[in-house]
């Protein structure tokens, strides 16, 4: 009989789901409009071409941000809304079908070539209180998404598969 700890490690490494890119969002300027695009270039050591964080070396662990699509209705409910626009949450990617929390300290491929590595949780900022209303910050706690660094560049598209590697 195997030890419970080894079973837990094995289970944490097992991610059979295949996810999907639901949206790609570019934040071109600070506090400005967020643009939804169908395709984007993911650049090594920088992030998404056209995003305001692209090329900012002081944020190497936050080159690309992603949020779990399945968390959006929960965030909406916890903030007293009927829905939440992902653009308001200011993450680069909205991903469905694969648990992003399972990517902790792992890599995942988007499309054919792009590989991202989970580096940290993407905690909500104080702006969520203004965007979602009183309690908006707390509504997002634990569901703010993940920060990633680029391991392999590539073109990504809405609809691309997302798989653990």
N, C-alpha and C positions, 0 to 999 in steps of 0.2 A: 504494500500500500504506500502510495506516495505521500509526502508531507504536504499539509495544507498550503504552506507558503509557496512551494513549487507549483501547485495547482493554480494558485492565485496569479503567479507570474505568467504561467502559460495562458490563463484566461485573459489576462490584460493584453497579451500580445496577439490574441486572436481577433482579427477584424475582417470577417468575410464579406461584409457589405460593400457594395459599389455605390458611391455617392454621385451627385450631379451638381454642376455649377448652375445655379438658378439665376443669378445676376452678377454682373461685373460693374462695379461703381468706382468712378474716379473723382477724387476730391481735388479739384484743380487749384483752388485758393483757400486760405484759412477762413473758416466760417462762411464760405461761399457755397453756391449751389453744387450739388453732387450730381454728376452725369452718369446715367446708365448707358453702357456700350455693349455691343454684341461680341466684340473681340478685343483683346489687349495683348501687348507684348510684355512679357515678364523678363526683366533685365537682371543679369547676375549682379549681386551686391547692391542693388538699388531698389527693385520693386517694379511696380506697374508704370510703364511709359505713360506720361501725361498726368500722373498723380503728384500732388504737391510734395509728398514725402520722398519721391524718387530722388536718389542721389544724396540724401542727407546722411552722412556717415556717422553722426552722433546717435542714430537710431538703428544700429545694425540688426537688432533683434526684432524690429518692427517694420520690416520692409514691405510686408503684405499683411493685411488683417482679414479675418474671415469670421462669419457668424453662422450659427446653425439655423437653417430655415425653420425647423420645427419649433424653435424657441420663440419665434415672432408672435404667434398667437398667445403664448403664455405671458410674454412681456406686455402685450396689449391688455390682456385681462388683469394683470397685476397693477397696471397703471390706470385702470378704469376706462380703457378705450375699446372700441370694437375692432380696431386694426392698428398696425404700426407700419409706416413706410420705411423699408430698410435703408433708404437714402438718409433718413433722419438720424439713424444710428451710426452713420459715417464709417462703415466697414467696407473694405474693397470687394469682398466676395461673399455671396450668400450661397451656402452649400446645403443640400438636402441629402437624406438617405444614408449618411455615414456619420457616426458619432464623433464629432471633432474632439471631444474630451479624450477619446481613445487614442488620439494622435499624439498625446503628451509625450514629449521627448522622442518623437518619431518623425519619419518622413512620409509624405504622400505625393502621389503623382496626379497631375491634372492634365488631361488630354494625353498626347503622345510623348512630349518631351519635358514639360515643366515639372520640377520637383521642388516642393517646399518642405521646410522643417519647422515643426512646432517649437517655439522658443519660450512662450509665456502666455498666461491668460491675458485677454484684452479687457481689462476692467473698464466699467463705465466712467465717464468724466462728469464733472459738475454740470455740464451743459444739458445732460439728460433731464435734469430737474426742470429746466426751462422748456425743453422740447416736449417732454411727456407729461408735464404737470407735477404737482407735489407728489413725492414718492417715486418719481420716475427713476431716480438713481438706484433706489433699493429694488425697484421692479426688475432692473437689469442685472443686479448682483448675481454672480454665478452663471449668467447667460450672456455676457458681453462679447463672447467669441474668443478667438485666439490670435496671437501675433506669430508671424512666421518670418523666416529668412529664406532667401532664394538659394537653392542648392544647384539647380540646373535651370537655365533659362528656356523660354519657349513661348509660342503663341497659345493663348487659351481662348475658349469660346463658350458662350452660354450653351448649356447642354452637354459640355464635355464631362466624361466620367472622372470620378475622384476615387483613387484606390490607395490603400496603405501599401508601402513598400518596405 
